[in-house]
Amino acid sequence: MKRSEQKELKEFVKKQLKNMREGSTTANVASYSTPKAFVGNEKADEPTSFDVEDDQYAYSIKAPKERKNSIKLHEVSYKSFKMDETKTSVQKVNQNILEVAKRLGEVARMLNHSIKLKTEHKLPKAHWKRTNEALVKIHQRISELTERANKLYNLNEATAQSIKQKLVDYFNKAGVQIRPQDVEYNQTGTDQYEFDVMVLGEPQAIDYTKGMLIYQGYDKEQPLGNLDQEAEVVANLMKILS
């Protein structure tokens, strides 16, 4: 946004706020001429607002409560989330977690875009003051999110259960029918697990280390591939178990 447009926006909003405080309407206030100046994202996870006192930023993601000259455009309360009768509590919690995962993926993509653009254009390391503050908050929020996620469910347990379910699916697609109760596991280190899969009464040992699966045969190890590469893992299982 050009500086002239920023100035025009600030003057317009200040007039609106003044009229609101005096109890008048906006009928006598000239309209703001810059198109889409007040467009907000209703699906944002935080309120969207315009900060009319900041010369450097005419637009901010969240309206600080202590800043009286910020206008909130959207906010979802816990009460609305709790009282929603269209879903059960279990559905609400699980769908919320899935939505958080989706949003975090979008955040990661945004950061990757910034990193790539900064690298390509060889931008200096220095940031605007507000940007530096935002980066500090990002690190703080990541730590807070990790703590809150652990309150919902133990992260190591969640990881192991996710791997276990994928192994069940992969074995079944490889033509070997097993159930979740046929799989046991132990954690051996950070992001490292040992799985024992019972196939026809015989345990099949599979190690997981940072995304990679390795089949532990009686005489040698055989890589199965990356856990997220389904086709590769299934094909290797079929070769080993045939």
NORDA-V100938 format. One record per backbone hydrogen bond with DSSP energy under -0.5 kcal/mol. CO is the residue of the C=O (numbers start at 1). NH is the residue of the N-H. Records with the same first field share a line. If there is no record, write none. Layout:
CO=NH / NH
This chain:
2=6
3=7
4=8
5=9
6=10
7=11
8=12
9=13
10=14
11=15
12=16
13=17
14=18
15=19
16=20
17=21
18=22
19=24
20=23
26=29
34=37
36=39
40=42
41=44
48=73
49=60
50=52 / 71
51=54
53=55
56=58
60=49
62=64
64=67
66=68
67=70
69=52
70=72
71=50
75=77
77=81
78=82
79=83
80=84
83=85
84=87
88=92
89=93
90=94
91=95
92=96
93=97
94=98
95=99
96=100
97=101
98=102
99=103
100=104
101=105
102=106
103=107
104=108
105=109
106=110
107=111
108=112
109=113
110=114
111=115
112=116
113=117
114=118
115=119
116=120
117=121
118=123
119=122
128=132
129=133
130=134
131=135
132=136
133=137
134=138
135=139
136=140
137=141
138=142
139=143
140=144
141=145
142=146
143=147
144=148
145=149
146=150
147=151
148=152
149=153
154=158
155=159
156=160
157=161
158=162
159=163
160=164
161=165
162=166
163=167
164=168
165=169
166=170
167=171
168=172
169=173
170=174
171=176
172=175
175=177
176=178
179=182
180=183
182=198
184=196
186=188 / 194
189=192
191=210
192=188 / 189
193=208
194=186
195=197 / 206
196=184 / 198
197=199 / 204
198=200
199=202
202=199
203=205
204=197
205=216
206=195
207=214
208=193
209=212
211=227
212=209
213=224 / 225
214=207 / 216
215=217 / 222
216=205
220=217
222=215
225=213
226=229
228=230
229=233
230=234
231=235
232=236
233=237
234=238
235=239
236=240
237=241
238=242
